[in-house]
Amino acid sequence: MAIAAVLSALAAVLINHYLFPYLSINNDEALYRLQAQTLAGGQLFPSAPTPAQSYAPWLAAVVDGHYVLKYTPVVAGLFALSLVLTGGTAAGLAFVVAAAVVATYHVGIELLGDRRAAAVAAWLLALSPLVILHSAMILSYLPVLVLYECVLVGLLRGLRTGRGAPLVAAGLALGLAMAVRPYDTALVLGPLALWAVHRGARGRRWWLLRWAGAGMIIPVAALLSYNAAATGSPFTLPFALLEPDDKLGFGDRRLFPTDPAHRFGPVEGLVSIGDHLWFLGIWACGGVFLAALSVAAVVRRRLSGPALAVGVGAVLLILGYIVFWGAWNAAELWGGIRYVGPFYLMPVLIPLVVFGARGLVDLAVARPWAGGLTGTACLGLSTVVLVFAVGANVSFTRRDRNLTNMIAAQPGRVLVIVSADPAFLMHPTSVVANSPAMDGRVLYAVSRGRADFTVLADHPDRSAYLLRLADGYNRTLESPTAARLERLRVVDGRSIGVDVRASVPAGARAARLEMIFDGRRASYSLDPARPVAATLTIGPDGVDVAGIGSDPTVSAVSGAGGPAAGVRPADAPATTDHSVILALFYTSTSGGGERFLDRQDLPVRVDAGAGVSVLVPDGQVGAVGSGLAPTIRLSAG
């Protein structure tokens, strides 16, 4: 067991350094890293400079001059401690996975009463590809698994020995776990808690509740205080502060306010949990074999009452995720569980490795050859999955390295405005991220129209660039990885001509250019066989379009007012953002509906002296990647 813990800790450090130097494709990692850096710097929330939305991190809400991140700071606090003590997060990662292996061993002792089977369970956890990869990732799933195991060990050991200290530790771990993942914790630990109160305590219920409750006081009080500071209410978590529709249950769901509504129903829930179980069957060490061994252990009545309660908790977690759209998003909309494993079902590993270890040891005792063959099959399956996972993540990392090197090659202090949809930093790649102090040689901001002029004015010592990423950049192995970096300059005048060049993929049967300006949407039909070559003449009174050759279809943008593109505004307020948004769509001859191809914002500011300023690209300085690239190109005429 000790060897497994040490090897796991070493693997976590090496994998983090070589496989995830730019973090993984799960962009929540960048959020946890930012939160840890903020805490290590002595602040509870990252500061939000003006304009706050231009520097908004992934899934962060702006509240009273600071950013409130989506998650409570329990897990980030662990990595903040690692940053303070060692200057990095590697020590924290090593500690978490070593603790997971050791805790699994002690869980095995408490549930099985067999040190040999407990040691096998610890090795099965350590050799699971899901644990190996997540041991090198700054996410909550493995730390929460450790907290669950601490609750199990403390509760069962306290009941067995009659001592209060283990129960206090169990209560502390339970409070921390509830602060991080309350829904999961209630499902996973609820059955064991009921068993402990009604059967395990045997007339000592108040004694149990008193000691466990004492351990929960500090984390519960801290959580309530944090909630009050983050959301204004001690009983409201920050999870849905940005978007109330990111919640449990069926219906329209979204991650952020501009996210299109995703219809989530029972069918989607069942499909997503089926995918997670399928992947767990290969991402656990010998997952399908462990499942068979676990069933054999249950059927042969080789498990105790508390062990069965833990198993019921795992089943409840699986059923509970049928009604949470996050699992569907990870499995179907994003698809990341193919590359970083079915992380939402991480707690199921606890009964899977413990029960599986019981069955494997029993099989090895009864039929040594069968036990050896099964153990070999478990290792073989894990090896195959790990080789695929490492290879896939090497590809993702290579793409982010190329992107980083392209940006780092620019001289001096650099400001990179990222054309991103949704408009957050740290997405779709953690490369585009700032430290809490925002004082790095490269500073990132999100393109947000007129606000871009303020960002440039606030950083006159930095050379400005526009970073354009392909739609779906690095989402999957098949996704495009193209990125383009262009210089930016401000062009002033009474009217400014901007050339627009674009093209659609070969074989398209229809194409359309959409332009949004002053609250109106103008849609131009294009000849898909000819490249787009148009000129926008931008003045204080509106935008004229030349070179497209078709009359636009004009409509109002919901929630906005103002004139149509190409139409003169009547007394538009001086505070109106006159920036232009260009979007290109095409329809393939292979079938299907219209597809989005590219979008680019053109920041426009109408000056008080009846002139205009336009922030326009001034030449490409770098390009990386492959696949369908951003096709719209703008330049001052």
Residue pairs with C-beta under 8 A, 6 or more apart in sequence:
1 101
1 102
1 105
1 118
1 119
1 122
1 123
4 101
4 122
4 123
4 126
5 97
5 98
5 101
5 102
5 122
5 126
6 98
7 126
8 97
8 98
8 100
8 101
8 126
8 131
8 132
8 135
9 94
9 95
9 97
9 98
10 94
11 97
11 132
11 135
11 136
12 90
12 93
12 94
12 96
12 97
12 135
12 136
13 90
13 93
13 94
13 136
15 132
15 133
15 135
15 136
16 89
16 90
16 93
16 136
16 137
17 90
19 136
19 390
19 393
19 394
19 397
20 29
20 136
20 137
20 393
20 397
21 397
21 401
22 397
22 400
22 401
22 404
22 429
22 430
22 431
23 29
23 30
23 33
23 137
23 138
23 430
24 133
24 137
24 340
24 393
24 396
25 336
25 339
25 340
25 393
25 396
25 474
25 475
26 137
26 139
26 336
26 340
26 343
27 58
27 426
27 427
27 428
27 429
27 430
28 58
28 59
28 70
28 71
28 139
29 137
29 138
29 139
29 430
30 57
30 58
30 426
30 427
30 430
30 433
31 57
31 58
31 59
31 60
31 69
31 70
31 71
31 426
32 71
32 75
32 76
32 79
32 138
32 139
32 140
33 79
33 89
33 138
33 430
33 433
34 46
34 57
34 69
34 426
34 433
34 435
34 436
35 46
35 69
35 71
35 73
35 76
35 80
36 76
36 77
36 78
36 79
36 80
36 82
36 83
36 89
36 138
37 80
37 83
37 435
37 436
38 44
38 45
38 46
38 76
38 80
38 436
39 73
39 76
39 77
39 80
40 80
40 81
40 83
40 84
41 436
41 437
43 436
44 73
44 226
44 229
45 63
45 66
45 67
45 68
45 69
45 229
45 230
46 57
46 60
46 66
46 67
46 69
46 436
47 65
47 66
47 67
47 436
48 55
48 56
48 62
48 65
48 66
48 67
49 55
49 438
49 458
50 454
51 448
51 451
51 454
51 455
52 62
52 65
52 67
53 62
53 423
53 446
53 448
53 451
54 445
54 446
54 448
54 451
54 452
54 454
54 455
55 425
55 434
55 438
55 444
55 445
55 446
56 62
56 67
56 423
56 424
56 425
56 446
57 67
57 69
57 424
57 425
57 426
57 433
57 434
58 424
58 425
58 426
58 427
59 69
59 70
59 242
59 255
59 256
59 424
60 67
60 68
60 69
60 70
60 242
60 424
61 67
61 68
61 238
61 241
61 242
62 68
63 230
63 241
68 230
68 231
68 238
68 241
69 238
70 238
70 239
70 241
70 242
71 140
71 180
71 238
71 239
72 179
72 180
72 223
72 226
72 227
72 237
72 238
73 80
73 226
74 176
74 179
74 180
74 219
75 139
75 140
75 143
75 144
75 180
78 92
78 95
78 96
78 143
79 89
79 92
79 138
81 92
82 88
82 89
82 90
82 91
82 92
82 93
82 95
83 89
83 92
85 91
89 138
93 135
93 136
93 137
93 138
96 135
96 142
96 143
96 146
97 126
97 131
97 135
97 142
99 146
100 125
100 131
100 135
100 142
100 145
100 146
100 149
101 122
101 125
101 126
102 122
103 146
103 149
103 150
103 153
104 118
104 121
104 122
104 125
104 149
104 350
104 353
104 354
105 118
105 119
105 121
105 122
106 118
106 149
106 153
107 118
107 121
107 149
107 152
107 153
107 350
107 354
108 114
108 115
108 117
108 118
108 119
108 120
108 121
108 122
108 354
108 357
109 115
109 118
110 152
110 153
110 156
110 157
110 160
110 306
111 152
111 156
111 303
111 304
111 306
111 307
111 310
111 354
112 118
112 121
112 303
112 304
112 307
112 354
112 357
112 358
113 304
114 358
114 361
116 361
117 354
117 357
117 358
117 361
118 354
118 357
120 357
120 360
120 361
121 353
121 354
121 356
121 357
122 353
123 285
124 284
124 285
124 286
124 290
124 353
124 356
124 357
124 378
125 131
125 285
125 349
125 353
126 132
127 285
127 378
127 379
127 382
128 283
128 284
128 285
128 287
128 349
128 353
128 382
129 282
129 283
129 284
129 285
129 341
129 382
129 385
129 386
129 389
130 280
130 283
130 284
130 341
130 342
130 343
130 346
130 349
131 142
131 349
132 386
133 340
133 341
133 389
133 393
134 141
134 142
134 340
134 341
134 343
134 346
135 142
137 340
139 343
140 180
140 181
141 343
141 344
141 346
142 346
143 180
144 177
144 180
144 181
144 184
144 185
144 346
144 347
145 346
145 347
145 349
145 350
147 173
147 174
147 176
147 177
147 180
148 173
148 177
148 185
148 188
148 189
148 347
148 350
149 350
150 169
150 170
150 173
151 170
151 173
151 174
151 177
151 189
151 192
152 170
152 189
152 192
152 310
152 350
153 166
153 170
154 166
154 167
154 168
154 169
154 170
154 171
154 173
155 166
155 167
155 170
155 192
155 193
155 196
155 200
155 212
156 200
156 306
157 163
157 166
158 164
158 165
158 166
158 167
158 170
158 208
158 211
158 212
159 167
159 196
159 200
159 201
159 208
164 207
164 211
167 208
167 211
167 212
167 215
168 211
168 212
168 214
168 215
169 215
170 212
170 215
171 211
171 212
171 213
171 214
171 215
171 216
172 215
172 216
172 218
172 219
173 215
174 185
174 189
174 212
174 215
174 216
175 215
175 216
175 217
175 218
175 219
175 220
175 223
176 219
177 185
177 189
178 185
178 186
178 219
178 220
178 223
179 219
179 220
179 222
179 223
182 237
183 248
183 320
183 324
184 317
184 320
184 347
187 313
187 316
187 317
187 320
188 313
188 314
188 316
188 317
188 347
189 313
190 313
190 316
191 309
191 310
191 312
191 313
191 316
192 306
192 309
192 310
192 313
194 309
195 305
195 306
195 309
196 208
196 306
197 205
197 208
197 209
199 305
200 208
200 305
200 306
201 207
201 208
224 234
224 235
225 234
227 233
227 234
227 235
227 236
227 237
227 238
228 234
230 238
230 241
231 237
231 238
231 241
239 246
240 246
240 247
242 256
242 257
243 254
243 255
243 256
243 257
243 259
245 251
245 252
245 253
245 254
245 261
246 253
246 254
246 255
246 326
247 253
248 323
248 324
249 323
250 264
250 265
250 266
250 269
250 323
251 263
251 264
252 261
252 262
252 263
252 264
253 261
253 262
253 263
253 264
253 325
253 329
254 260
254 261
254 262
255 329
255 422
256 422
256 424
258 421
258 422
258 423
259 422
262 325
262 329
262 333
264 325
264 328
266 322
268 325
268 328
268 332
269 321
269 322
269 323
269 324
269 325
269 327
269 328
270 322
271 328
271 331
271 332
272 321
272 322
272 327
272 328
272 330
272 331
272 332
273 318
273 319
273 321
273 322
273 327
275 331
275 332
275 337
275 342
276 318
276 321
276 327
276 331
276 337
276 342
276 344
276 345
277 318
277 342
277 345
279 337
279 338
279 341
279 342
280 287
280 342
280 345
280 348
280 352
281 287
281 288
281 291
282 288
282 381
282 385
283 341
283 342
283 385
284 290
284 349
284 352
284 353
285 353
285 378
285 379
285 381
285 382
286 356
286 374
286 375
286 377
286 378
286 379
286 381
286 382
287 352
287 381
288 381
289 356
289 374
289 377
289 378
289 381
290 352
290 353
290 355
290 356
290 359
290 360
290 378
291 352
291 356
292 359
293 355
293 356
293 358
293 359
293 360
293 363
293 374
294 311
294 351
294 352
294 355
294 356
294 358
294 359
295 359
296 359
296 362
296 363
297 303
297 355
297 356
297 358
297 359
297 362
298 308
298 311
298 355
300 362
302 358
302 359
302 362
303 311
303 355
303 358
307 351
307 354
307 355
310 350
310 351
310 354
311 351
311 355
313 347
313 351
314 347
314 348
314 350
314 351
314 352
317 345
317 347
317 348
318 345
318 348
321 327
321 344
321 345
326 344
327 344
330 336
330 337
330 343
330 344
331 337
331 342
334 475
335 475
335 476
336 475
337 343
338 392
338 476
339 389
339 392
339 393
339 396
339 476
339 477
340 389
340 393
341 389
360 371
360 374
360 375
360 378
361 371
363 370
363 371
363 374
364 370
364 371
364 372
364 375
365 371
392 477
395 477
396 474
396 477
399 474
399 481
399 624
399 625
400 429
400 430
400 431
400 474
402 624
402 625
403 429
403 431
403 483
403 624
403 625
404 431
405 624
406 483
406 485
406 622
406 623
406 624
407 414
407 416
407 431
407 442
407 465
407 467
407 485
407 622
408 442
409 622
410 463
410 465
410 485
410 621
410 622
411 463
412 462
412 463
413 441
413 442
413 443
413 461
413 462
413 463
414 441
414 442
414 443
414 462
414 463
414 465
415 442
415 443
415 445
415 455
415 456
415 459
415 462
415 463
415 464
415 465
416 432
416 442
416 443
416 444
416 445
416 465
416 466
416 467
416 485
417 444
417 445
417 446
417 447
417 452
417 455
417 464
417 465
417 466
417 467
417 488
418 425
418 432
418 444
418 445
418 446
418 447
418 467
418 469
419 447
419 466
419 467
419 468
419 469
419 599
419 600
419 601
419 630
420 427
420 428
420 432
420 446
420 447
420 469
421 471
421 599
423 446
423 447
423 448
424 446
425 432
425 433
425 434
425 444
425 445
425 446
426 432
426 433
428 469
428 472
428 473
428 474
428 475
429 469
429 473
429 474
432 444
432 467
433 444
434 440
434 443
434 444
443 459
443 462
445 452
445 455
447 466
447 601
447 603
448 601
449 577
449 579
449 581
449 601
449 603
449 604
450 577
450 578
450 579
450 603
450 604
450 605
451 603
452 603
452 615
453 490
453 603
453 605
453 613
453 615
456 464
456 488
456 490
456 615
463 487
464 487
464 488
464 489
465 485
465 486
465 487
465 488
465 621
466 485
466 486
466 487
466 488
466 617
467 483
467 484
467 485
468 483
468 484
468 485
468 486
468 600
468 630
469 482
469 483
469 630
470 479
470 480
470 481
470 482
470 483
470 625
470 627
470 628
470 629
470 630
471 480
471 596
471 597
471 598
471 599
471 628
471 630
472 479
472 480
473 479
473 480
473 481
473 482
473 483
473 625
474 481
479 627
480 625
480 626
480 627
480 628
480 629
481 624
481 625
481 626
481 627
482 623
482 624
482 625
482 626
482 627
482 628
482 629
482 630
483 623
483 624
483 625
484 620
484 622
484 623
484 629
484 630
485 620
485 621
485 622
485 623
486 617
486 618
486 619
486 620
486 621
487 617
487 618
487 619
487 621
488 615
488 616
488 617
488 618
489 615
489 616
489 618
489 636
490 613
490 614
490 615
490 616
491 613
491 614
491 615
491 616
491 636
492 607
492 611
492 612
492 613
493 611
493 612
494 539
494 540
494 610
494 611
494 612
495 537
495 538
495 539
495 612
496 537
496 538
496 539
496 612
496 614
496 616
496 636
496 637
497 535
497 536
497 537
497 538
497 636
497 637
498 535
498 536
498 537
498 538
498 602
498 614
498 616
498 634
498 635
498 636
498 637
499 533
499 534
499 535
499 634
499 635
499 636
499 637
500 532
500 533
500 534
500 535
500 536
500 582
500 632
500 633
500 634
501 531
501 532
501 533
501 632
501 633
501 634
501 635
502 513
502 531
502 532
502 584
502 598
502 631
502 632
502 633
503 531
503 532
503 631
504 511
504 526
504 528
504 584
504 586
504 597
504 631
505 586
505 588
505 597
505 628
507 588
507 589
507 590
508 528
508 586
508 587
508 588
508 589
509 528
509 587
509 588
509 589
510 525
510 526
510 528
510 586
510 587
510 594
511 525
511 526
511 527
511 528
511 584
511 585
511 586
511 587
512 523
512 524
512 525
512 526
512 584
512 585
512 586
512 594
513 523
513 524
513 526
513 532
513 534
513 548
513 582
513 583
513 584
513 585
514 521
514 522
514 523
514 524
514 582
514 583
514 584
514 585
515 521
515 522
515 523
515 524
515 543
515 545
515 552
515 565
515 580
515 581
515 582
515 583
516 522
516 557
516 565
516 580
516 581
516 583
517 542
517 543
517 562
517 563
517 564
517 565
517 578
517 579
517 580
517 581
518 542
518 562
518 563
518 564
518 565
518 569
518 572
518 576
518 578
519 556
519 557
519 560
519 561
519 562
519 563
520 554
520 555
520 556
520 557
520 562
520 563
520 564
520 565
520 567
521 554
521 555
521 556
521 557
521 564
521 565
522 545
522 552
522 553
522 554
522 564
522 565
522 566
523 552
523 553
523 554
523 555
524 545
524 548
524 550
524 552
525 550
526 532
526 548
526 550
528 586
532 548
532 584
533 547
534 545
534 546
534 547
534 548
535 545
535 546
535 547
535 637
536 543
536 544
536 545
536 580
536 602
537 543
537 544
537 545
537 546
538 580
538 602
538 604
538 612
538 614
539 612
540 606
540 607
540 610
540 611
540 612
541 568
541 569
542 563
542 565
542 566
542 567
542 568
542 569
543 565
543 566
543 580
544 566
545 552
545 565
545 566
552 564
552 565
552 566
554 564
554 565
554 566
554 567
562 569
562 572
562 576
563 569
563 570
563 572
565 580
572 578
574 606
574 608
576 606
577 604
578 604
578 605
578 606
578 612
579 601
579 602
579 603
579 604
580 601
580 602
580 604
581 599
581 600
581 601
581 602
582 599
582 600
582 601
582 602
582 632
582 634
583 596
583 598
583 599
584 596
584 597
584 598
584 599
584 631
584 632
585 594
585 595
585 596
585 597
586 594
586 595
586 597
587 593
587 594
587 595
588 595
597 628
597 631
598 630
598 631
598 632
599 632
600 630
600 632
600 634
602 614
602 615
602 616
602 634
603 614
603 615
604 612
604 613
604 614
604 615
605 612
605 613
605 614
606 612
607 613
614 636
616 634
616 635
616 636
617 633
617 634
617 635
618 635
618 636
619 635
623 629
